Each structure stands twice: as structure tokens, then as C-alpha cells.
């Protein structure tokens, strides 16, 4: 009879082929089999966040794998199990993961939306997620300060609030603030001659979370105040986590001393999400919203909405509302309608997809920097048709085709115009593409 450990190792080998590498490394790699009795297999995880995520997202997949390996219908339970802390029974860990009684933050506030279990992990943000989770569970273990940077809507604030939520659960003194709020409070303290009182409220903290530090770039006096608070807390071994929109060395308007402090710890970047990360995010949000979106619809959304995670979430909110109001299922047609509504170049989007299909290249490659002959020709055809068949400006065409400049679009259009004058085969291919567009009059 195999031990629970041996069974689980085989299950992990099976699961590793069915989930993304990022999800496996984040949620499954550090798990282990604890017991298997009366048809119930108990899996140990390093934290309540991981136990909850696995219960909500991978329960059915794990159950299927274990049932196959054990040869009988197997129930699965996840619990926190760590040699360094008392073991929790599965029901207790699930109760903790569901929120339970969370102690209010003594200073500052957060809302309940930003938690680790509802943060979608992908290759673009795995390092930032892992370091944030580490300081939430083991403050001062490795990363102090932690600095996370990335573009708008990529999940930086979500991670800060997830750290705050974890701190609240563990009754730690935590303060979450934005640079703008910090500035307003500091200016008011100066006006009321209560600067010492303002400084004093930070002294008892065990965790400081500071959002949008780039807002301090032109505020020298506020920077000086923040630097002194930062320095004092750091010397007292207070865990500090800060987010901004750029790497510290690129924020030239910050003082040298403050930039040096930000770079002295762990600096983690959240990259713009790639196609697989966007699809994974949309799947998670659709599941969270309890709506069914066709696979091809998810891919269409992921290919078209490339800005940030916030825009992707907005698309799911829209589809969810439409489905509930109309009572109709979500289809690729309703997604096309959404894409036309959120883009000034909806017809251009249709052209990009039609061209990609005609030349047998992916939309992702079409808007990328790939320069092989087939992809380059398809890209130039898309530029030409978007200019000829729509009211899109050069700027709009450039934006939809990977943020290319005016000169590049003009060159692509001129190249295809010249080629059409001597290539009947290309003329026929463009006619077929145009005939496939919505509202086309071409037979």
C-alpha cells in the first residue's frame, strides 16, 4: 500500500502536465500528502491562502487525478500543515481562509477585494506575487524593503492590499496609505503645527504599505518627511512595502537618498501580461463572476484587450451584466459588440482578425515585433486595409498594431499599394479578406 506522500508525488507529476508552470510553482509545488483514510485524501499546504485557492480553483482537477491513482472515488481536503506551526484540521483551515473574524487594522484601512487568493498569478507577475506573499507570512524574513513597480492596472495595489489583509488576520499593526493621502495629511500637519504628532502615529507600526510613490516626485518637503519616517521604521525592523510605476533608478525627481533606500531591498517588476496570462486572468474572473464564456471568446478578448488587467476585468464585468440583464448566453458575437464599443477602431479589429486568419498567423504575432516574411506581409496588409476600409487614423492603426509610429504605418500602406499594382494573387486575397468583414458588400 503506497503512502499518502507517494500517492501525492504521483498526483503532482500528473497535475504538472495539466496546469501552467506558474500556477504549479505557486500553488502546488510546496504541497504534500498528509493522510488517506476512509476515502478522504488530505493535502497539506504552506498557508491558508494556498489551501483556499486550491479548494476554489483546482479541487475538481485534483480529485480526478487522485481518484484515478487510488482506484476509488476520493474526496479531497486541503489544510495548512507546516512543521513550524500547529496543524489545522481541514475544516478549520477552510474557515480561516473564508475570512472568519478579521481584526480591524489599528491604523489605516483596506477593503476585502484585494487578497492573495483572488490575485491571478502568471509569468508576468509571479516574482512580485511570491515576494509579497513571503513578507505577508514571514515579515522581515528576506525582503525589506520590498519595492514593486509596473504599469497602471497590473495589480500592484492589489498585492499591497493583500499584504494588509494578511497582516490584519494576524493582528499586526499595519498602515496602508497612498502617496497622495500621505502628502495631504503632511501638509495639513504642517499648517496646524502638528508635524511631531504626524510622525508619532507611524512609530508603533510593524508594517508600512505605501502606494504610488511616484506622486512624491516633485514634492521635496514631503519626500524628506517620508525619508525620515522610512529610515526610522527600517532601523526598528518594521517591514516596508512600496509600489510605484517605474524602477527607482528611473525616477530622477526622487532624492538620491530615497532612491537608494528603495533599491536597497527587493525590487520586483510586474510585466504587461502576455497572451496566456490574459487568458488565465479572464478565465479566473469569469469563474468568479459565475458566467460561462466560450473558449474562443476568451481568446478573442485576450488578443484584443491588451492594455492592462483592469481593462480585462472591466470586459468581464460588462459581459456579466449583459448576460444577467438579457438572460442570453455569452457568444463571440456579444464579445465582438463589446470590443467595438470599447474601441474607436472596432472595424479595424475585425480586419486584424481577418488578415491573421487569411495569412495563417496569430493576432499576437501580427502585433508583435516579428519580422519573418509572412508576418511582415500580413502586418502591412492589415495596415493597408485598416486605412482603406475604415475611418481609423494612422495613430489608431499604429496603436492597434503594436504601438507603431506614423511613418511605419505609411510605409506599410505604400508598400501594399505598390504590390497590388503588379500582383493579381494578392489582389484576390485582399478581396476575399474584405468579403469576410462585417457589413461587407463584396460578394
N, C-alpha and C positions, 0 to 999 in steps of 0.2 A: 504494500500500500504506500503510495507516494505521500510525502509530507505536504502540508499546505505551502511551504516555501517552494518545493519543487514544482507543484502544480502551477503556482503563480508565476514562476520563472518561464514556464512554457506558455502561459497565457500572455505574458509580456512580449514574448517573441512573436506570437500571433497578432497581438494588438499593434505592435510596432509597424506592421505592414499595412495597417488599416487607418491610421491617423497620421497627421502631418508630423514631421520631425520636431517642430516647435512645440506642438501640443504634447507629444510623447515626453520630451525632455522636461517640460514644465510640470506636467500633471502626473505622469505615470512612472518615470524613471526611479524616483525615490520611494515608491510604494513597495509593500511586501505582504506576503500571505501570512495571516496570523493563525487562523483556525478553520476547520471544515468539519462541522458536526450537524447531524440531522438535516442535511440538505442545505445548510446555510454556510456560505463561504465569506469569511470576514477579511477585508483588506485593510491593512494599516497604512495611514498617510502621515506626512510630517506636520500637517496643520489642518485646522478646521476649514480653512478656505479651500484647500485641495479636496477634502472629503466632500464638501458641498458641491464643488464644481463637478467632480466625478459623478456624484449622485444625480445631478441635473442633466449633465451633457453626455456621459458615456455609460450610464448604467445598463442600457439595453445591449450595447455592444459587448461590454464586459460579461454580462450574464450569458450571452450567446456563446462567447468563447469558452467560458468555464463549463457550461452545460455540455459542450462538445468534448472537452477534455476529461470531464468526470464521468460522462456517460449517463448522467441523470439530470433531471430538472433541478437547477441550482439557483437558490436565491443569493443575492449579493448585498452585503452591507459594508459601508466604508466608515472607518473611525480613525480618530487621532491616536497614533501609537508611536511613542518615542521613548527611548530608554532614559532620557534626561528628564522626563516629566511623568506624572501618574497616568496610567492608561484610562481612557474614557470608553465606556461601552458605546456601541454604535448609536443607540437611541439618544444618549447624552450628547454625543458629538453632533448629531444632526440637529438637536435642539439648539446647541450653541451656534451652529452655522446659520440657522434660520434667524438669528438676531438676538432672541431672548431679551434679557434685561441689559441694556447698554447704558453704562454710566455716562451722564452728561459731561461734556468737556468743561473743565473748570474755567478755561479761558478760550475764547473764540467759539466758532460753530462750523458744522458741516451738515450736508444733507445725506440721506441714506442711499442715494443713487450711486455714488462713487465708491464701489467696493472692489476688492480683488476678484471676487467670484464672477462679477459681471463685466470684467475687463477682458476683451478678446485678444488673446496672445497670438502673435505671428512673428515671422522672421524680422519684420521691420521694428518691433518694439520689445523683443524678448529680453534683451540685456537690461533695458530700463525697468521692465516688469520684475525681473529677477532681483535686481538690486533694491527696488522699492519694497518688495516682499521681504527681503532679508533684513532691512532696517526696521520694518514693522514688527517682525517676530524676534529679532535679536539686535536691539539698538546698540550702537557703538561697537558691533562685532568687527566690522571691516570698513564700512563706507561712511566717513564723517569728515567734511560734509558730503552729501550726495547732491550733484547738480545734474538735472535732466533738461535737455533742450530739444527743440524741434519746431515745426511749423504749426500754424493755427489749426485747431481741431483735430490734433493727432493723439490726444489722450494724456497730455502732461498733467493737467489739473485733475483729471480722473485719478491718476496714480497718487497725487498728493492727498486727495480726499480719502482714498483707500487706506493710506498710511494713517490718517487721522482717525478713521473708523476703527482700525485695529487698535490704536492707542486708547481710544475710548473704551473698547471692550476690556482692555487690560488696566483700566483705571489710572492711566498715566496722565500727567499734566501736559496738555498739548495746546498749541496755539496755531491756528491756520489763519493766514491773512494774505491779502494781495498787496503789491507794492503801492497801488493807488490808495487803498484804505490806510495803509501804514503812513503814507505821506499826509493824508488828510488829518489823521489823528496827531501826527507830529506837529504839523502847522498849528493846529488848534492848541496843542500843549504849549507851544512857543508863545502864542498870543495870550494865553491865560497864565503864563509863567509857571507852568506845572510840568516842566521837562523831566525833573527828577522823578516825579510820580509816574510819568510815562515810561521811563526806563525801568522803574521798580517792578512794573507788572510782568516783566519778562524774566525776573530773577529766579522764580521758583519752577520754571519750566523744565521738563525732561525731553521735550520735543518741540522744535520750531519748524513750521512749514510755511514757506514764503513763495508766493506765486507772482509771475510776470515781473521779474526783477528788471527787465529792460525799461520799465516805466521810470526807474530812478536815473536813467542815463543823463538827463540834463539837470538833475536836482542835487547839486553838490552838498548842500547842507544836510539834506535828508540822507544822502549816501554816507556822509560822515557819521550821522547818528546810527544808521543801520550797521556800519562797520564796527562801531564800538560795542553795540549790542551783540553782534555776531561774535566778536573776539572774546567778550566776557563769557558768553554761553559756551563757546567752544573750549575755553580753558576750564570750565566747570564740567566738561564731558556731557554737555547737552547735545542730543542728536539733532542735526540740522539737515533739512532737505529743501532745495530751492529749484525752481524751474524758470526757464527763460526761452526766448525764441532763437538765440544764437549761442554758439560756443563762447565762453568768457573772453577768449583772446580776440574775438571779432567785435566785441562791444567796447569800442575805443573810448566812448564817452564815460565809461565807468572809471573810477580812480584805479591807479595801478595797484594800490594795496588791496582793494576789494576784489579786483580781478585775480590777483594772486591767491587770495583766500578761497575763491570759488574753484580755482584749478588745483587746490591742494589736496582734494579728496578724490572721489569717484565722479567722473564726468561720463554720462551716458546719453546717447543720441537716440531719438525716435525718428526713424526714416519715414518718408512718404510710403504708404502701403503699396506693395506690389499687387499684381492681379490676384494671386492665390490668397493673400491676406485680406483683400477687399471681399472676395467671395466668402471666405470664412467669417468675416465680420457680418456680412449680410445674412448668412445662414443663422448665426447666433442671434441676431436682432429679430429675425423673422420668427425664430423659435420662441424668443422672449415675448414677442407680441402675439403669439399664438395664431399666426397666419401661415398659409401654405403658398409658397411662391415657386413656380416651375423652375427646374434647374436651369433651363435656357434663359429664363427671365432673370435669375440671379446673376448669371454670367453677363448678360446684356447690361444690367445695372452696373456691375463691377467694371466692365470695359468702358462705359460711358461716363460714370461719375468718378473722376479720378482726383478731385481736389483734396478732400480730407475725410476723416471718419465721421465728422459731424454732418457733412452733406449726405453721406451714405445712410446715416441714422435718420435724417430728415426724409429721405426717399422711402424708407420702411414705414415711418410714421404716416406719410401720405397714403401709401398703399393700404395700410391697416385701416385708416379712416374711411377710405373709399370702399373697401370690402365690407365694413360694418354698416355703412350708410346704404349702399346699394344692395347688399346681400349677394352680389355676384362674385364668382371666384376670380382670383387674380390671374391674368393671362399676359402673354407677351404684348398683346395689343394695348392693354391698360398701362403696361410699362413704357411702351413707345409714347403713349399720350403723356405720361409723366415726364419723360425725357424731353419731349417737345416743349412742355410747359416750363421746365426749369432751364432751358437753353434758348438763347436768341437764335441759334442756328440748328433748329430741330431737323430741317431738311438736310442740312449738311451732315448731321449724324447718320441719317439714313443712307446718304451717299457713301460715307466711310464704310459702313457695313456692307453695302452692295459691292463696292470695289474690292474689299477684302475677300468676299466670297468669290468674286469673279477671278481674282488672281491667286486664290488659294493661299492667302497669307492671313495671319491673325490680326485683329484690330490692334492688339498690344504691340506687334511688330511694326505695324503701319505707322504708329505714332512714336515709335522708339527711334534710336539713332542708328539702327541697322542700315547698311548701305549695299547689301548684295543687289544684283541687277533686278531680280523680280520685285523685291520690296521697294526699291527706289522708283521703279517704273509705276508700280501701283500707287505709291505716295503721290507722284506727280500727276497721275490721272485723277486722284481724289482732289488735289488742288484745282486742277482744271475744271472738273465738273462742279465743284462747290462754287467756283467763281462764275461759271456759265449758267448753272441751273438754279442758283439761289441768290438771295439778296445779301449774302454774307460779305462782310468787308475782308480785306486782306488780314487785318488784325484778328478777326474772328476765325478765319480759316487757319491762321498760324496757331492760335490758341488751341483749337480742336485737334490739330495735327502735331501736338507735342511742343507747343510754345515756340514755334519757329517764327523768324522775323519776316518783315515785309519783302525784303529782297529775295529771300529763299522761295516764298510763295510765287512771286512774279517770275522768277527763273523757271520754276516748275510748270507754270501755266504756259509760258512761251515755248518751252521745250515740247510739250504735248501738242500745242498748236502747229508747230513745225512738223512734228512726226506725223500728224494726221494728214497733212498735205501729200504725203508720199507713202503711207502705209494703210491700204484698204482693210487689212485684217484688224488693225487697231480701231479703225472707224466702226467696223461691225461690232467689236467687243464693247465699245462705248455705247453704241445704240442699244445693245442688249442690257447693259447696266441701267441706262436711263429708263428702259421699258419696265424695269423691276421696281422703280421708285414709286412711293405712294402718290396717287393722283396723276400718274404719268399718262399722257395721251398717245404715246408711241405704241403702235400695235405690236 
